Amino acid sequence: MLKKILLIISLFAITTKSYCWGFYAHKKINYLAVFLLPPQMMILYKPNIEFLTEHAVDPDKRRYAIAAEGPRHFIDIDHYGKYPYTALPHNYKDAAAKFSEDTIIANGIVPWHIQIMLTRLTKAFKEKNFSSIMKNSAEIGHYIADVHVPLHASSNHNGQLTNQIGIHAFWESRIPELLADKQFDFFIGKAAYIKNPGAFIWDRVLESGREADSALVIEKELSRQFPGDKKYSFEKRNNILIRQYSSDYTIAYNKKMNGMVERRMRQAIFAIASFWYTAWVNAGQPDLSALAKQTFLANDLKDFEELNEKWQSGKITGREE
């Protein structure tokens, strides 16, 4: 009977929803990015920090409603060869012409989508459109954070090719949830203007692609060395007992990666604040003080409610993480 109960619990843990960076990490990254902004932007962003934090996860929720959303979160860069992946043009039209647009979409479009989001955010600043500034700021933060996850740049994104199923959530959810508040240092300098956003994002993609193998190999080696009965533990989450990687195993994995997760979180926070700042500068540095008094319209709130309903009742329409 005990074995049956443990099996049911294990299956439940495996089938629960998992998210890019995890909801906790995405929210924390957007939240901390606000404090890197100059005073001229802080006057708008700080009063709306709760929105930017809570809606950092909207793109993940949209994966339950729109099939086209999935490819915006990753790029299987190793599909195009080996580091530094010179076979793949960084210009979207050139890449689609060389490999076909279907191939490009199937293997992920996150570096290109981030540039689209930057254009939208810049336009929102020019128009001083409060709702659009907030929505696009929260969502571009999500995609920029995703591009900093090594497993978002690997076709072996969840260890499915190497018998490491679950490593995706282990790396980007379990480690931050357990260690970010206790051990990670988020004292980061101020946002900076990015002269070439496209090149900046592609550099982050290449870094993630280069580190993906390390994340996988290190976990594989640790698994061989770690006592089997110490690798997993049962912990309560939302009053439900779930099976997950133990604290000891999580701490050991993080240590063997030499702070990779902390480093990528820090880089994501800086990048997000810098993209927000770059959009504002490119829009002519508009005065945002009047916008700080605005609130969301009824239609905006309805859209958010509908998205939340589809997320809660639906199933991911693209590939699972």
Secondary structure, DSSP 8 states (H G I E B T S, - for coil): -HHHHHHHHHHHHHHS---TTHHHHHHHHHHHHGGGS-HHHHHHHTTTHHHHHHGGGHHHHHTTT-GGGGGGG---GGGG-STT-TTS-SSHHHHHHHH-HHHHHHT--HHHHHHHHHHHHHHHHHHT-HHHHHHHHHHHHHHHHHHT-GGGG-SSTTSTTTT-TTHHHIIIIIHHHHHHHHH-----------S-HHHHHHHHHHHHHHHHHHHHHHHHHHHHHS-GGGSEEEEEETTEEEEEE-HHHHHHHHHHTTSHHHHHHHHHHHHHHHHHHHHHHHTT----TTGGG----HHHHHHHHHHHHHHHH---SS---
